[in-house]
């Protein structure tokens, strides 16, 4: 295994020549995604494959990126460009419950700062951190597309809208 070193453009992305390994069942699942696209458009399977890597490895890491690059005949940079563009991909382990708070204008006007401060105080963490028990990770994200029901947060794939501190307490307490 090669050593990993931070790159110049971010401290989150590490380079290694190690390539992840996956079970035959996972490889077949990946191949099933490739079948959805013409051979000359196999790059279109990139996002579904990154989701599989994240599911299997817990987050997106350099060996996973290297696997996808080889699997799709892309450069490692091509894969990193896509992975780092989307907030749904994680580059370090996250908590069981990933709380994503919308930080854009509508949410900010409708009370996002109060909600964010309340969650930080309740969980004892700041955005970008995970609780010591590994249960919650808090992230600030760009628009969640629910401006009419701001402020909003997403936990996993579920949206929680028209948030108040009391509503946040009910939601978080139901997850513990």
N, C-alpha and C positions, 0 to 999 in steps of 0.2 A: 504494500500500500504506500502510495506517495504521500509526502507531507502536504498539508494544506496551507495556503498563504492567502491573506486578504488581497483582493485586487485593488487597483487604484480608485475605482469609481464607487465603491461602497464597502462598508465593513461587514455587510450581511452576506455577501457572495464570496464563497471560497472556491478556489480551483484545486482540483485533484484529478489524477488520471484514473482513479478507481471507478469502476462501473458497477452499478447496483445489479443484484440478481433477484429474479422473481420466480415464483412457482410456475409450473406448466399451466396451471389453471389461469393464473393472472396473464401469462403470455397469450393464451387463447382469447381471453377477454380483450386484450389490446388488439389482437389481430381482427377480432370482430368489429372493432371500431374502424380499422383500416378498410374493411370491406364496404363500408358506407360511402366511400369516396373513390373516384377514378384514380388509377395508379399515379397519374401525373399530378394529382391533387392530394396526395397522402399527408401533406403538411396540415391539411384541414383537421386531422385527427389529433393535433397537438394538444389542444385544451383538454379533451377527454382523457388523453394519456397522462397529462400532468395531474388531473384529478385522481387517477388510479395510483400514480406514484405517491401522491400525498396521502391517500387512504392507506396504502400498504406500508409506507415508511413513517407516517405520522406528520410529515412535513416534506417540503421540497428541499433536497440537498444536492450537492454536486454529483455524487454517484448516480442519483436518480436522473438528474439532468443529462449526464453522460449517456445513460442507458437510452433515454428518449431520443437524443441526438443520433445515436447509432441506429436505433430502431427505425427512425424516419429518414435517415440519410441527410441530416441537417448538421449545421455547425453548432457547437456548444453555445456560441453567441446567439444564434437564432432562437434557441430554446430559452436561454436566459432572458432575452428581450421580451418574449411573451410572458414568461413566468413573473418577471418583476413588474410588468405593466399592470397586472390585475391584483386587487387587494384580496381576492379570495384564495390566493396561494400564500402559504406561510413558509418561512425559511428558518424557523426554529420551532421547537415544540411549543404547543399552546395548551391552554387549559381545556378541561373537559367541556366547559361552556365558554365559547368565544363571544364576548359582548362587543359589538361594533356600533359605535354611536356616530350618527351623521353629524358632520361638523360644518355643513354648508349653510348658506345665508338663511333660508327659511327656518331651518332648525335652530340656528343661532338666535334669530329674532324671537322665536316661539319658546325659548327657554333651555336650549341645549347646555349652556354653561352651568346652569343650576343642576341639571340632571347629571352632567359629567362630574361635577363637584360632589354631588350626593353619592354617586356610585364609588368614587375614589375614597371618600370618607368611610362608607359602609364596608368596603372590601379591604381598605388599607393599602391600595395600590394606585399607581399613576397610569395614564395611558401608555401602552407599550409593555406593561408589566403583567406578571402572572402571580396569583396568590401563592403563598408558600406551600399550600396543600395541593397545588396543581389543578384546582377546580375551576378557577375563572381567569381568563385573559381579557384585558380591556384594550380596545383599539379605537382610534378616531379614524373615520373613513370619509371619503367623498360621498356625494349625494347618493342616498339609497332610493331615490325616486318616489318618495312619499311626502312631498312638500305640503300637500293639503292636510296632512295629519301629523304635522310636526309638533314637537320633536319626536324623533323616531330612533329606535335601535333595532339591531338584528342580533339574534342569538342563534347560532347554527343557521338554519334556513328559515327561521320564524321571525316575522316582523312584529314589533310592539310599538304602537302608535299613540299619539296624544298623551305622551308621558307626563307624569307628575312624580314627585318624590315618593308619594304613597303608592302609586301604581308600580313604580320600580321596586319598592320593597316587597310588594306582593309577588311580583315576577321572580325576583332573586330568591326569596324565601321558598318559593315552590320548587326551585331547582336544587336546594340543599338537602 
